[in-house]
Amino acid sequence: MRIETGNLDELNEANPATRSWIVGSFIPESSLLHSESCEVKWAKHPKGLKKTAGMDLSSDIRTVMILISGSWRTWIPEENREIILSTPGQYLAYDTGAHECEALEDSHLLIIRWKLA
């Protein structure tokens, strides 16, 4: 049996190239956190941070972002829809496509992305 323990904030600080992703294919294969089918992000974003992201529309990927603290806005242009997460535990699940995000307050999110079989 192999076991790993640690602190996710410290892991992110020590590995800035992973951009807060803590599970995924870009984690060294020697780690129990390496995965080819799932990605997990432990992210803290300061108030005012804005991000634009796009995902390959031909991919079979789903994502769920779960608010731990703060207030987070996501705009999905294709749907002309704004979603605000402002209560811990609120989530947004989506499949492929472009989206824009903004931290309305200092925000902490857990994001899980996986490939469909």
DSSP file (Angstrom, degrees, kcal/mol; ACC not computed):
  #  RESIDUE AA STRUCTURE BP1 BP2  ACC     N-H-->O    O-->H-N    N-H-->O    O-->H-N    TCO  KAPPA ALPHA  PHI   PSI    X-CA   Y-CA   Z-CA
    1    1 A M              0   0    0      0, 0.0     2,-0.4     0, 0.0     0, 0.0   0.000 360.0 360.0 360.0 136.9    0.0    0.0    0.0
    2    2 A R        -     0   0    0      2,-0.0     2,-0.4    30,-0.0     0, 0.0  -0.882 360.0-170.5-109.1 145.7    1.2    3.5   -0.8
    3    3 A I        -     0   0    0     -2,-0.4     2,-0.4     2,-0.0    29,-0.0  -0.998   7.1-173.0-136.3 138.4    0.1    6.6    1.1
    4    4 A E        +     0   0    0     -2,-0.4     2,-0.3    28,-0.0    -2,-0.0  -0.990   8.2 175.8-126.2 140.8    0.6   10.3    0.4
    5    5 A T        +     0   0    0     -2,-0.4     2,-0.3     2,-0.0    -2,-0.0  -0.920  17.8 116.2-134.2 164.3   -0.3   13.1    2.8
    6    6 A G        -     0   0    0     -2,-0.3     2,-0.4     4,-0.0    -2,-0.0  -0.990  58.7 -73.9 168.0-167.1    0.2   16.8    2.7
    7    7 A N     >  -     0   0    0     -2,-0.3     4,-2.5     1,-0.1     5,-0.2  -0.992  27.9-146.2-123.9 125.2   -1.4   20.2    2.5
    8    8 A L  H  > S+     0   0    0     -2,-0.4     4,-2.4     1,-0.2     5,-0.2   0.846  99.4  53.4 -65.1 -35.3   -3.0   21.4   -0.8
    9    9 A D  H  > S+     0   0    0      2,-0.2     4,-2.1     1,-0.2    -1,-0.2   0.926 112.5  45.1 -63.4 -43.0   -2.1   25.0   -0.3
   10   10 A E  H  > S+     0   0    0      2,-0.2     4,-2.2     1,-0.2    -2,-0.2   0.881 111.0  53.9 -67.5 -38.1    1.6   24.1    0.3
   11   11 A L  H  X S+     0   0    0     -4,-2.5     4,-1.0     2,-0.2    -2,-0.2   0.922 110.7  46.3 -61.0 -45.0    1.5   21.7   -2.7
   12   12 A N  H  < S+     0   0    0     -4,-2.4     3,-0.5     1,-0.2    -2,-0.2   0.902 111.4  51.6 -64.8 -41.2    0.2   24.5   -5.0
   13   13 A E  H  < S+     0   0    0     -4,-2.1    -1,-0.2     1,-0.2    -2,-0.2   0.884 111.8  46.9 -63.3 -38.6    2.8   26.9   -3.6
   14   14 A A  H  < S+     0   0    0     -4,-2.2    -1,-0.2     1,-0.2    -2,-0.2   0.663 119.5  40.4 -77.5 -16.6    5.6   24.4   -4.3
   15   15 A N    ><  +     0   0    0     -4,-1.0     3,-1.8    -3,-0.5     5,-0.4  -0.519  60.8 161.0-132.7  65.6    4.4   23.6   -7.8
   16   16 A P  G >   +     0   0    0      0, 0.0     3,-1.7     0, 0.0    -1,-0.1   0.759  69.6  70.9 -61.5 -23.9    3.2   26.8   -9.6
   17   17 A A  G 3  S+     0   0    0      1,-0.3    -5,-0.1     2,-0.1    -2,-0.0   0.743  88.9  62.3 -65.7 -21.8    3.4   25.2  -13.0
   18   18 A T  G X  S-     0   0    0     -3,-1.8     3,-2.2    -6,-0.2    -1,-0.3   0.534  99.6-137.5 -81.7  -4.4    0.4   23.0  -12.2
   19   19 A R  T <   -     0   0    0     -3,-1.7    -2,-0.1     1,-0.3     3,-0.1   0.851  69.6 -50.7  51.9  41.2   -1.8   26.2  -11.9
   20   20 A S  T 3  S+     0   0    0     -5,-0.4    22,-2.3     1,-0.3     2,-0.5   0.404 101.9 136.6  78.7   0.7   -3.5   24.7   -8.8
   21   21 A W  E <   +A   41   0A   0     -3,-2.2    -1,-0.3    20,-0.2    20,-0.3  -0.690  25.8 176.5 -76.6 127.3   -4.4   21.4  -10.4
   22   22 A I  E     +     0   0A   0     18,-3.4     2,-0.4    -2,-0.5    19,-0.2   0.572  64.5  40.0-111.9 -14.4   -3.6   18.8   -7.8
   23   23 A V  E    S+A   40   0A   0     17,-1.6    17,-1.8    11,-0.0     2,-0.3  -0.999  83.7  84.8-132.8 134.6   -4.8   15.6   -9.6
   24   24 A G  B >  S-e   34   0B   0      9,-1.7     3,-1.3    -2,-0.4    11,-1.1  -0.942  84.9 -66.5 160.8-179.4   -4.2   15.0  -13.3
   25   25 A S  T 3  S+     0   0    0     -2,-0.3    11,-0.1     1,-0.3     4,-0.1   0.683 120.8  62.8 -70.4 -19.2   -2.0   13.7  -16.1
   26   26 A F  T 3  S+     0   0    0      9,-0.1    -1,-0.3     2,-0.1     8,-0.1   0.449  82.2  94.5 -88.5  -1.5    0.5   16.6  -15.6
   27   27 A I  S <  S-     0   0    0     -3,-1.3     8,-0.1     8,-0.2    -5,-0.0  -0.725  97.3 -88.7 -85.2 139.2    1.3   15.3  -12.0
   28   28 A P    >   -     0   0    0      0, 0.0     3,-2.3     0, 0.0     6,-0.2  -0.162  31.4-125.5 -51.6 139.2    4.3   13.0  -12.0
   29   29 A E  T 3  S+     0   0    0      1,-0.3     5,-0.1    -4,-0.1    -2,-0.0   0.727 107.6  68.1 -60.0 -22.2    3.4    9.4  -12.6
   30   30 A S  T 3  S+     0   0    0      3,-0.1    -1,-0.3     2,-0.0     2,-0.3   0.649  88.0  85.3 -72.1 -13.7    5.2    8.5   -9.3
   31   31 A S  S X  S-     0   0    0     -3,-2.3     3,-1.5     1,-0.1    -4,-0.1  -0.637  79.4-134.6 -90.8 145.7    2.5   10.3   -7.3
   32   32 A L  T 3  S+     0   0    0     -2,-0.3    -1,-0.1     1,-0.2    -3,-0.1   0.630 105.9  68.4 -66.5 -13.2   -0.8    8.8   -6.3
   33   33 A L  T 3  S+     0   0    0     -5,-0.2    -9,-1.7   -10,-0.1     2,-0.3   0.433  74.5 109.7 -87.3   0.2   -2.3   12.1   -7.5
   34   34 A H  B <   +e   24   0B   0     -3,-1.5     2,-0.3    -6,-0.2    -9,-0.2  -0.598  42.0 163.1 -76.1 134.7   -1.5   11.2  -11.2
   35   35 A S        -     0   0    0    -11,-1.1    -8,-0.2    -2,-0.3    -9,-0.1  -0.981  35.4-162.6-152.6 142.1   -4.5   10.4  -13.3
   36   36 A E  S    S+     0   0    0     -2,-0.3   -11,-0.1   -12,-0.1     3,-0.1   0.543  96.0  39.2 -95.1 -11.2   -5.2   10.2  -17.0
   37   37 A S  S    S+     0   0    0      1,-0.2    78,-2.0    77,-0.1     2,-0.3   0.505 113.2  43.5-119.4  -6.5   -9.0   10.4  -16.7
   38   38 A C  E     - B   0 114A   0     76,-0.2     2,-0.4     2,-0.0    76,-0.2  -0.995  54.0-166.1-143.4 145.3   -9.7   12.9  -13.9
   39   39 A E  E     - B   0 113A   0     74,-3.2    74,-3.1    -2,-0.3     2,-0.4  -0.993   5.6-168.8-131.0 140.8   -8.4   16.4  -12.9
   40   40 A V  E     -AB  23 112A   0    -17,-1.8   -18,-3.4    -2,-0.4   -17,-1.6  -0.996   2.9-163.6-131.6 134.9   -8.9   18.1   -9.6
   41   41 A K  E     -AB  21 111A   0     70,-3.1    70,-2.6    -2,-0.4     2,-0.6  -0.970  11.1-165.7-122.4 133.2   -8.1   21.8   -8.8
   42   42 A W  E     + B   0 110A   0    -22,-2.3     2,-0.4    -2,-0.4    68,-0.2  -0.922  32.0 177.5-113.5  97.8   -7.8   23.4   -5.4
   43   43 A A  E     - B   0 109A   0     66,-2.5    66,-3.1    -2,-0.6     2,-0.5  -0.885  27.7-171.2-121.8 135.4   -7.9   27.0   -6.3
   44   44 A K  E     - B   0 108A   0     -2,-0.4    64,-0.2    64,-0.2    62,-0.1  -0.988  15.5-173.2-118.4 125.8   -7.8   30.3   -4.4
   45   45 A H  E     - B   0 107A   0     62,-3.3    62,-3.1    -2,-0.5     2,-0.1  -0.967  20.1-125.8-124.1 132.8   -8.5   33.4   -6.4
   46   46 A P    >   -     0   0    0      0, 0.0     3,-2.2     0, 0.0    57,-0.3  -0.409  43.4 -83.9 -74.0 151.6   -8.2   37.0   -5.2
   47   47 A K  T 3  S+     0   0    0      1,-0.3    57,-0.2    -2,-0.1    59,-0.1  -0.254 116.9  27.2 -51.2 134.9  -11.2   39.4   -5.6
   48   48 A G  T 3  S+     0   0    0     55,-3.3    -1,-0.3     1,-0.3     2,-0.1   0.219  81.6 140.6  94.8 -14.3  -11.1   41.0   -9.0
   49   49 A L    <   -     0   0    0     -3,-2.2    54,-2.3    54,-0.1     2,-0.4  -0.421  32.4-165.5 -63.3 133.6   -9.4   38.1  -10.8
   50   50 A K  E     -F  102   0C   0     52,-0.2     2,-0.4    -2,-0.1    52,-0.2  -0.974   7.8-178.3-123.9 139.0  -10.9   37.5  -14.2
   51   51 A K  E     -F  101   0C   0     50,-2.5    50,-3.4    -2,-0.4     2,-0.4  -0.989  13.8-159.5-136.5 143.9  -10.3   34.4  -16.4
   52   52 A T  E     +F  100   0C   0     -2,-0.4     2,-0.3    48,-0.2    48,-0.2  -0.988  19.6 176.4-120.1 133.4  -11.4   33.4  -19.8
   53   53 A A  E     -F   99   0C   0     46,-3.0    46,-2.9    -2,-0.4     2,-0.4  -0.976  12.9-169.4-137.4 149.6  -11.3   29.7  -20.7
   54   54 A G        -     0   0    0     -2,-0.3     2,-0.4    44,-0.3    44,-0.2  -0.995   8.1-155.7-136.5 144.4  -12.4   27.6  -23.7
   55   55 A M        -     0   0    0     -2,-0.4     2,-0.2    40,-0.0    42,-0.2  -0.927  36.2 -92.1-121.6 147.1  -12.6   23.9  -24.1
   56   56 A D    >   -     0   0    0     -2,-0.4     3,-1.7     1,-0.2     5,-0.2  -0.352  31.6-147.1 -55.5 117.9  -12.4   21.8  -27.2
   57   57 A L  T 3  S+     0   0    0      1,-0.3    -1,-0.2    -2,-0.2    39,-0.1   0.677  95.3  57.3 -66.9 -15.6  -16.0   21.4  -28.3
   58   58 A S  T 3  S+     0   0    0      2,-0.0    -1,-0.3     0, 0.0     2,-0.1   0.513  87.6 101.1 -91.7  -3.6  -15.3   17.9  -29.7
   59   59 A S  S <  S-     0   0    0     -3,-1.7     2,-0.8     1,-0.1    37,-0.2  -0.442  71.2-134.2 -83.6 156.0  -14.1   16.6  -26.3
   60   60 A D        +     0   0    0     56,-0.1    56,-2.8    -2,-0.1     2,-0.4  -0.634  57.4 134.9-104.2  70.8  -16.1   14.4  -24.0
   61   61 A I  E     -C  115   0A   0     -2,-0.8     2,-0.3    54,-0.2    54,-0.2  -0.941  34.7-166.9-124.2 141.0  -15.3   16.3  -20.8
   62   62 A R  E     -C  114   0A   0     52,-2.4    52,-2.3    -2,-0.4     2,-0.4  -0.935   6.4-164.2-123.4 152.1  -17.4   17.5  -17.9
   63   63 A T  E     -CD 113  94A   0     31,-2.9    31,-2.6    -2,-0.3     2,-0.4  -0.987   8.6-169.9-135.4 143.0  -16.5   19.9  -15.2
   64   64 A V  E     -CD 112  93A   0     48,-2.5    48,-2.7    -2,-0.4     2,-0.5  -0.996   6.6-164.2-129.7 129.8  -18.0   20.7  -11.8
   65   65 A M  E     -CD 111  92A   0     27,-2.7    27,-2.0    -2,-0.4     2,-0.5  -0.958   6.9-163.9-112.5 132.4  -16.8   23.7   -9.8
   66   66 A I  E     -CD 110  91A   0     44,-3.0    44,-2.4    -2,-0.5     2,-0.4  -0.957  16.1-131.5-119.3 125.8  -17.8   23.8   -6.1
   67   67 A L  E     +C  109   0A   0     23,-2.8    22,-3.3    -2,-0.5    42,-0.2  -0.630  26.0 173.4 -79.2 126.9  -17.6   27.0   -4.1
   68   68 A I  E    S-     0   0A   0     40,-3.1     2,-0.3    -2,-0.4    41,-0.2   0.807  70.3 -18.5 -95.7 -43.6  -15.8   26.6   -0.7
   69   69 A S  E    S+C  108   0A   0     39,-1.5    39,-2.5    18,-0.1    -1,-0.4  -0.982 103.8  31.9-157.6 161.2  -15.8   30.3    0.2
   70   70 A G  S    S-     0   0    0     -2,-0.3     2,-0.3    37,-0.2    37,-0.2  -0.613  85.3 -67.6  96.1-153.2  -16.2   33.7   -1.4
   71   71 A S        -     0   0    0     34,-0.4    33,-1.8    -2,-0.2    34,-1.5  -0.971  44.8-171.9-147.9 128.8  -18.3   34.7   -4.4
   72   72 A W  E     -HG  85 103C   0     13,-2.8    13,-3.1    -2,-0.3     2,-0.4  -0.980   7.7-157.9-132.5 131.8  -17.6   33.6   -8.0
   73   73 A R  E     -HG  84 102C   0     29,-2.9    29,-2.2    -2,-0.4     2,-0.4  -0.921   7.3-173.1-112.0 132.6  -19.3   34.6  -11.3
   74   74 A T  E     -HG  83 101C   0      9,-2.9     9,-3.1    -2,-0.4     2,-0.5  -0.995   5.4-163.1-124.7 131.7  -19.2   32.5  -14.4
   75   75 A W  E     -HG  82 100C   0     25,-3.3    25,-2.6    -2,-0.4     7,-0.2  -0.957   2.1-165.2-113.6 127.2  -20.5   33.8  -17.7
   76   76 A I  E >>> -H   81   0C   0      5,-3.0     5,-1.7    -2,-0.5     3,-1.0  -0.883   1.8-169.3-113.9  98.0  -21.3   31.3  -20.5
   77   77 A P  G >45S+     0   0    0      0, 0.0     3,-0.8     0, 0.0    -1,-0.2   0.863  82.6  60.0 -57.3 -40.5  -21.6   33.3  -23.7
   78   78 A E  G 345S+     0   0    0     20,-0.4    21,-0.1     1,-0.3    19,-0.0   0.826 116.8  33.2 -58.7 -31.9  -23.1   30.4  -25.8
   79   79 A E  G <45S-     0   0    0     -3,-1.0    -1,-0.3     2,-0.2     3,-0.1   0.452 103.0-129.8-100.0  -4.2  -26.0   30.2  -23.3
   80   80 A N  T <<5 +     0   0    0     -3,-0.8     2,-0.4    -4,-0.8    -2,-0.1   0.943  63.8 140.3  50.0  50.9  -26.1   34.0  -22.6
   81   81 A R  E   < -H   76   0C   0     -5,-1.7    -5,-3.0     2,-0.0     2,-0.5  -0.977  45.0-158.7-134.8 136.2  -26.1   33.0  -19.0
   82   82 A E  E     -H   75   0C   0     -2,-0.4     2,-0.5    -7,-0.2    -7,-0.2  -0.940  10.1-168.7-111.1 132.5  -24.5   34.3  -15.8
   83   83 A I  E     -H   74   0C   0     -9,-3.1    -9,-2.9    -2,-0.5     2,-0.5  -0.986   2.4-163.9-121.8 129.2  -24.2   32.0  -12.8
   84   84 A I  E     -H   73   0C   0     -2,-0.5     2,-0.6   -11,-0.2   -11,-0.2  -0.960   3.8-162.5-114.4 124.3  -23.1   33.4   -9.4
   85   85 A L  E     +H   72   0C   0    -13,-3.1   -13,-2.8    -2,-0.5     7,-0.0  -0.932  29.8 146.7-101.3 119.9  -21.9   31.0   -6.7
   86   86 A S        +     0   0    0     -2,-0.6   -16,-0.2   -15,-0.2    -1,-0.1   0.424  49.7  68.6-135.7  -3.5  -22.1   32.8   -3.3
   87   87 A T  S >  S-     0   0    0    -18,-0.1     3,-2.6   -20,-0.0   -20,-0.2  -0.982  90.8-102.2-121.8 129.6  -22.9   30.2   -0.7
   88   88 A P  T 3  S+     0   0    0      0, 0.0   -20,-0.2     0, 0.0     3,-0.1  -0.205 109.4  28.5 -50.3 134.1  -20.5   27.5    0.3
   89   89 A G  T 3  S+     0   0    0    -22,-3.3   -21,-0.1     1,-0.4     2,-0.0   0.167  85.3 131.0  97.4 -17.3  -21.4   24.2   -1.4
   90   90 A Q    <   -     0   0    0     -3,-2.6   -23,-2.8   -23,-0.2    -1,-0.4  -0.398  38.7-168.6 -64.9 148.3  -23.1   25.8   -4.4
   91   91 A Y  E     -D   66   0A   0    -25,-0.2     2,-0.4    -3,-0.1   -25,-0.2  -0.935  24.5-152.7-139.3 161.9  -21.8   24.3   -7.6
   92   92 A L  E     -D   65   0A   0    -27,-2.0   -27,-2.7    -2,-0.3     2,-0.4  -0.992  14.5-169.2-132.2 124.3  -21.9   24.7  -11.4
   93   93 A A  E     +D   64   0A   0     -2,-0.4     2,-0.3   -29,-0.2   -29,-0.2  -0.937  16.9 158.1-113.9 139.1  -21.5   21.7  -13.7
   94   94 A Y  E     -D   63   0A   0    -31,-2.6   -31,-2.9    -2,-0.4     3,-0.1  -0.980  28.9-141.2-152.8 161.9  -20.9   22.1  -17.4
   95   95 A D        -     0   0    0      1,-0.3   -33,-0.1    -2,-0.3   -35,-0.1   0.038  61.0 -25.1-103.2-141.5  -19.6   20.3  -20.4
   96   96 A T  S    S+     0   0    0    -37,-0.2    -1,-0.3   -35,-0.2     2,-0.2  -0.192  85.1  78.3 -73.1 160.5  -17.5   21.7  -23.2
   97   97 A G  S    S-     0   0    0    -42,-0.2     2,-0.2    -3,-0.1   -41,-0.1  -0.554  74.0 -58.2 130.1 169.0  -17.5   25.3  -24.3
   98   98 A A        +     0   0    0    -44,-0.2   -20,-0.4    -2,-0.2     2,-0.3  -0.475  49.0 169.5 -82.2 150.9  -16.1   28.8  -23.6
   99   99 A H  E     -F   53   0C   0    -46,-2.9   -46,-3.0   -23,-0.2     2,-0.4  -0.986  23.9-142.0-156.3 157.4  -16.7   30.6  -20.3
  100  100 A E  E     -FG  52  75C   0    -25,-2.6   -25,-3.3    -2,-0.3     2,-0.3  -0.957  19.5-165.3-122.5 142.1  -15.5   33.6  -18.4
  101  101 A C  E     -FG  51  74C   0    -50,-3.4   -50,-2.5    -2,-0.4     2,-0.3  -0.923   8.9-176.1-130.1 152.9  -15.0   33.8  -14.7
  102  102 A E  E     -FG  50  73C   0    -29,-2.2   -29,-2.9    -2,-0.3     2,-0.9  -0.977  26.2-131.5-148.5 133.8  -14.5   36.5  -12.1
  103  103 A A  E     - G   0  72C   0    -54,-2.3   -55,-3.3    -2,-0.3   -31,-0.2  -0.766  19.5-175.0 -82.9 109.0  -13.9   36.4   -8.4
  104  104 A L  S    S+     0   0    0    -33,-1.8     2,-0.3    -2,-0.9   -32,-0.2   0.753  78.2   5.9 -76.4 -24.6  -16.4   38.8   -6.9
  105  105 A E  S    S-     0   0    0    -34,-1.5   -34,-0.4    -3,-0.1   -57,-0.1  -0.883 113.4 -62.6-139.4 169.1  -14.8   38.3   -3.5
  106  106 A D  S    S-     0   0    0     -2,-0.3     2,-0.4   -59,-0.1    -2,-0.1  -0.451  72.7-162.4 -52.6 126.6  -11.6   36.3   -2.5
  107  107 A S  E     -B   45   0A   0    -62,-3.1   -62,-3.3   -37,-0.2     2,-0.4  -0.924  26.4-161.5-130.3 145.8  -12.8   32.9   -3.6
  108  108 A H  E     +BC  44  69A   0    -39,-2.5   -40,-3.1    -2,-0.4   -39,-1.5  -0.994  21.3 179.8-125.2 125.3  -11.8   29.3   -2.9
  109  109 A L  E     -BC  43  67A   0    -66,-3.1   -66,-2.5    -2,-0.4     2,-0.5  -0.936  26.3-151.0-129.7 147.4  -13.0   26.6   -5.3
  110  110 A L  E     -BC  42  66A   0    -44,-2.4   -44,-3.0    -2,-0.3     2,-0.5  -0.989  24.7-170.6-112.0 122.3  -12.7   22.9   -5.8
  111  111 A I  E     -BC  41  65A   0    -70,-2.6   -70,-3.1    -2,-0.5     2,-0.4  -0.956   7.0-171.3-120.6 130.8  -12.9   22.0   -9.5
  112  112 A I  E     -BC  40  64A   0    -48,-2.7   -48,-2.5    -2,-0.5     2,-0.4  -0.983   3.7-177.9-123.6 129.8  -13.2   18.5  -10.8
  113  113 A R  E     +BC  39  63A   0    -74,-3.1   -74,-3.2    -2,-0.4     2,-0.3  -0.989   7.5 174.0-128.6 135.0  -12.9   17.6  -14.5
  114  114 A W  E     -BC  38  62A   0    -52,-2.3   -52,-2.4    -2,-0.4     2,-0.4  -0.972  29.4-119.2-142.3 156.2  -13.3   14.1  -15.9
  115  115 A K  E     - C   0  61A   0    -78,-2.0   -54,-0.2    -2,-0.3     2,-0.2  -0.750  31.5-123.1 -91.5 138.1  -13.5   12.4  -19.3
  116  116 A L              0   0    0    -56,-2.8   -56,-0.1    -2,-0.4    -1,-0.0  -0.524 360.0 360.0 -77.4 149.7  -16.6   10.5  -20.2
  117  117 A A              0   0    0     -2,-0.2    -1,-0.1     0, 0.0    -2,-0.0   0.474 360.0 360.0 -74.5 360.0  -16.2    6.8  -21.0
